[in-house]
Each structure stands twice: as structure tokens, then as C-alpha cells.
Amino acid sequence: MISQLRRLDALLSQMPWDIAALALRLCPAWAFFASGLTKVDATGIKDSTWFLFEHEYALPLIPSALAAVMATCAELTLPILLALGFATRLSALGLLMMTLVIQTFVYPGAWPTHGLWAAAFLGIIAGGPGRLSVDRIVLGPQPSK
């Protein structure tokens, strides 16, 4: 039994990081980008977004209008960068910070979802974007750990 587990473990360890990194980038990126799309229309930030940031998403230290603009811009920009694998670690860090703010101040009961997002972002920050990324082209091969 132990030898079979060792063989299976050895086989699974052959999966390239590039595949895992791509999944870790694309899945949470889509969730954030889709959220960003709900905040805008053809004329800019929706009235409903301003309302939500003033009443439901109210943060203790940031004025609601500034938070609405910052969050909307971040949700429409950082996921694209993350999906492309461009400035990947920095994009993942930005989305991790957003996740922590959302978890702490907005929806503290949604920790299972936020925990999965945070785990994906931490994986990308630690492991890098993989070879299927713009960073690989721009920065070249990254040292392996």
C-alpha cells in the first residue's frame, strides 16, 4: 500500500507548475473581474455601486467614494494582469489585500471563499506565474525553489 502511494505521489509530482499556476491565476481572476463588471456601465461607475460603497461596503478609514473608485479600478485591472501573467506577483498581492479587506470589513462570514482566493494568491506569490505568462517573456526564467 505504501509503495503504491509513493508511486502515485511520484507520478503526480510530475505535473508542471505551469498548469497549476495558470489555474491559480485564472480562477480567482475571473471572480474579481466579473465583480468589477457589475460595478460599471457604459457611462462609468453605476449609481448602485456608489450606494453599496456608502451603505453596505462602508470601510472605516477610506471615504466611500474613494473606495468605490479604487475597488472598481482594481477589480477591472488586476485580474487582467493576473490572467495574462504580467506583473503577476504584484497583481496577486493587490488582490490578496483586497480579499483581506473584504473578509475583515465587508463579509466576514464568507471566509471559505475568501480563504480559497487567498490561498491561490499566496501560491502565485510564492511560486510565480509559471512559463505560460507574459512575465516569463519579459523577466525570463525565474529561479526555482
Sine and cosine of phi, psi and omega as CSV:
sin_phi,cos_phi,sin_psi,cos_psi,sin_omega,cos_omega
0.00,0.00,-0.73,0.68,0.00,-1.00
-0.90,0.44,-0.65,0.76,-0.01,-1.00
-0.91,0.41,-0.59,0.80,0.06,-1.00
-0.92,0.40,-0.65,0.76,0.05,-1.00
-0.89,0.45,-0.64,0.77,0.03,-1.00
-0.89,0.45,-0.68,0.73,0.01,-1.00
-0.90,0.44,-0.70,0.71,0.02,-1.00
-0.90,0.45,-0.67,0.74,0.03,-1.00
-0.88,0.47,-0.68,0.73,0.02,-1.00
-0.89,0.45,-0.65,0.76,0.03,-1.00
-0.89,0.45,-0.75,0.66,-0.03,-1.00
-0.92,0.39,-0.46,0.89,0.01,-1.00
-0.94,0.34,-0.19,0.98,0.01,-1.00
-0.99,0.15,-0.15,0.99,0.03,-1.00
-0.87,0.49,0.78,-0.62,0.01,-1.00
-0.91,0.41,0.64,-0.77,0.06,-1.00
-0.83,0.55,-0.52,0.85,-0.06,-1.00
-0.83,0.56,-0.62,0.79,0.00,-1.00
-0.94,0.34,-0.74,0.68,0.03,-1.00
-0.89,0.46,-0.69,0.72,-0.02,-1.00
-0.88,0.47,-0.65,0.76,0.01,-1.00
-0.89,0.46,-0.70,0.72,0.03,-1.00
-0.91,0.42,-0.66,0.75,0.02,-1.00
-0.91,0.42,-0.46,0.89,0.05,-1.00
-0.99,0.15,-0.73,0.68,-0.17,-0.99
-0.96,0.29,-0.66,0.75,-0.11,-0.99
-0.90,0.43,-0.81,0.59,0.03,-1.00
-0.94,0.33,-0.47,0.88,0.04,-1.00
-0.86,0.50,-0.67,0.74,0.00,-1.00
-0.90,0.45,-0.67,0.74,-0.01,-1.00
-0.87,0.50,-0.70,0.72,-0.02,-1.00
-0.95,0.32,-0.66,0.75,0.00,-1.00
-0.91,0.42,-0.67,0.74,0.04,-1.00
-0.87,0.49,-0.63,0.77,0.06,-1.00
-0.90,0.44,-0.66,0.75,0.03,-1.00
-0.88,0.48,-0.63,0.78,0.00,-1.00
-0.90,0.45,-0.50,0.87,0.01,-1.00
-0.95,0.30,-0.24,0.97,-0.07,-1.00
-1.00,-0.03,-0.16,0.99,-0.09,-1.00
-0.78,-0.62,0.33,-0.94,0.19,-0.98
-0.68,-0.73,-0.21,-0.98,-0.07,-1.00
-0.89,0.45,-0.35,0.94,-0.05,-1.00
-0.99,-0.15,-0.12,0.99,-0.01,-1.00
0.76,-0.66,-0.52,-0.85,0.00,-1.00
-0.94,0.33,0.74,-0.67,-0.05,-1.00
-0.94,0.35,0.44,-0.90,0.10,-0.99
-0.86,0.51,-0.60,0.80,0.00,-1.00
-0.90,0.43,-0.52,0.85,0.04,-1.00
-0.92,0.38,-0.71,0.70,0.04,-1.00
-0.85,0.53,-0.68,0.73,-0.01,-1.00
-0.89,0.46,-0.74,0.67,-0.02,-1.00
-0.87,0.50,-0.68,0.73,-0.02,-1.00
-0.94,0.33,-0.44,0.90,0.03,-1.00
-0.98,0.18,-0.58,0.81,-0.14,-0.99
-0.93,-0.36,-0.71,0.70,-0.09,-1.00
-1.00,-0.08,-0.65,0.76,-0.09,-1.00
-0.99,-0.11,0.22,0.98,-0.11,-0.99
-0.76,0.65,0.84,-0.55,0.02,-1.00
-0.99,-0.16,0.50,-0.87,-0.12,-0.99
-0.94,0.33,-0.51,0.86,-0.13,-0.99
-0.92,-0.40,-0.21,0.98,-0.08,-1.00
-0.92,-0.40,0.77,-0.64,0.07,-1.00
-0.85,0.53,0.60,-0.80,-0.11,-0.99
-0.85,0.52,-0.63,0.78,0.00,-1.00
-0.91,0.42,-0.68,0.73,0.03,-1.00
-0.91,0.42,-0.67,0.74,0.03,-1.00
-0.88,0.47,-0.64,0.77,0.01,-1.00
-0.89,0.46,-0.70,0.71,0.00,-1.00
-0.92,0.39,-0.74,0.68,-0.02,-1.00
-0.87,0.48,-0.73,0.68,-0.04,-1.00
-0.91,0.41,-0.67,0.74,-0.01,-1.00
-0.90,0.44,-0.73,0.68,0.02,-1.00
-0.88,0.48,-0.69,0.72,-0.01,-1.00
-0.90,0.43,-0.67,0.75,-0.03,-1.00
-0.94,0.33,-0.36,0.93,0.02,-1.00
-0.99,-0.11,-0.30,0.96,-0.06,-1.00
-0.97,-0.26,-0.81,0.59,-0.10,-1.00
-0.87,0.50,-0.64,0.77,0.03,-1.00
-0.90,0.43,-0.56,0.83,0.04,-1.00
-0.91,0.41,-0.72,0.69,0.04,-1.00
-0.87,0.49,-0.68,0.73,0.00,-1.00
-0.89,0.45,-0.72,0.70,-0.01,-1.00
-0.89,0.46,-0.64,0.77,0.03,-1.00
-0.96,0.28,-0.35,0.94,-0.08,-1.00
0.97,0.25,0.63,0.77,0.01,-1.00
-0.89,-0.45,0.81,-0.58,-0.14,-0.99
0.80,0.60,0.70,0.71,-0.21,-0.98
-0.88,0.48,-0.78,0.63,-0.04,-1.00
-0.90,0.43,-0.65,0.76,0.03,-1.00
-0.91,0.42,-0.66,0.75,0.05,-1.00
-0.89,0.45,-0.69,0.72,0.03,-1.00
-0.89,0.45,-0.63,0.78,0.04,-1.00
-0.90,0.44,-0.69,0.73,0.05,-1.00
-0.87,0.49,-0.69,0.72,0.01,-1.00
-0.94,0.33,-0.53,0.85,0.10,-1.00
-0.90,0.44,-0.69,0.72,0.03,-1.00
-0.89,0.46,-0.67,0.74,0.07,-1.00
-0.87,0.50,-0.69,0.73,0.01,-1.00
-0.86,0.51,-0.68,0.73,0.00,-1.00
-0.91,0.42,-0.62,0.78,0.05,-1.00
-0.91,0.41,-0.72,0.69,0.01,-1.00
-0.86,0.50,-0.72,0.70,-0.01,-1.00
-0.89,0.46,-0.69,0.73,-0.10,-0.99
-0.97,0.24,-0.69,0.72,-0.18,-0.98
-0.94,-0.34,-0.36,0.93,-0.14,-0.99
-0.95,-0.32,-0.86,0.51,-0.04,-1.00
-0.78,-0.63,0.96,0.29,-0.05,-1.00
-0.90,0.43,-0.33,0.94,0.02,-1.00
-0.99,0.14,-0.10,0.99,-0.07,-1.00
-0.99,-0.12,0.52,0.86,-0.07,-1.00
-0.87,0.49,-0.50,0.87,0.03,-1.00
-0.88,0.48,-0.69,0.72,0.03,-1.00
-0.93,0.38,-0.74,0.67,-0.03,-1.00
-0.90,0.44,-0.56,0.83,0.05,-1.00
-0.90,0.43,-0.63,0.78,0.05,-1.00
-0.92,0.40,-0.68,0.73,0.05,-1.00
-0.87,0.49,-0.73,0.68,-0.02,-1.00
-0.87,0.49,-0.67,0.75,0.01,-1.00
-0.88,0.47,-0.67,0.74,0.03,-1.00
-0.88,0.47,-0.71,0.70,-0.01,-1.00
-0.91,0.42,-0.66,0.75,0.04,-1.00
-0.89,0.45,-0.62,0.78,0.06,-1.00
-0.88,0.48,-0.69,0.73,0.01,-1.00
-0.93,0.37,-0.67,0.75,0.03,-1.00
-0.88,0.48,-0.69,0.72,-0.03,-1.00
-0.96,0.27,-0.69,0.73,-0.14,-0.99
-0.99,-0.11,-0.27,0.96,-0.03,-1.00
1.00,0.07,0.10,-0.99,-0.13,-0.99
-0.98,0.18,-0.24,0.97,-0.08,-1.00
1.00,0.09,0.06,-1.00,-0.05,-1.00
-0.96,0.28,-0.34,0.94,0.00,-1.00
-1.00,0.03,0.89,0.45,-0.09,-1.00
-0.45,-0.89,0.41,-0.91,0.10,-0.99
-0.92,0.40,-0.59,0.81,0.03,-1.00
-0.82,0.57,-0.61,0.79,0.01,-1.00
-0.87,0.49,-0.64,0.77,0.01,-1.00
-0.94,0.33,-0.72,0.70,-0.09,-1.00
-0.97,0.24,-0.73,0.69,-0.10,-0.99
-1.00,-0.07,-0.29,0.96,-0.05,-1.00
0.99,0.13,-0.05,-1.00,0.00,-1.00
-0.87,0.49,0.65,-0.76,0.05,-1.00
-0.99,-0.12,0.55,-0.84,0.03,-1.00
-0.89,0.45,0.65,-0.76,0.03,-1.00
-1.00,0.09,0.41,-0.91,-0.02,-1.00
-1.00,0.00,0.00,0.00,0.00,0.00
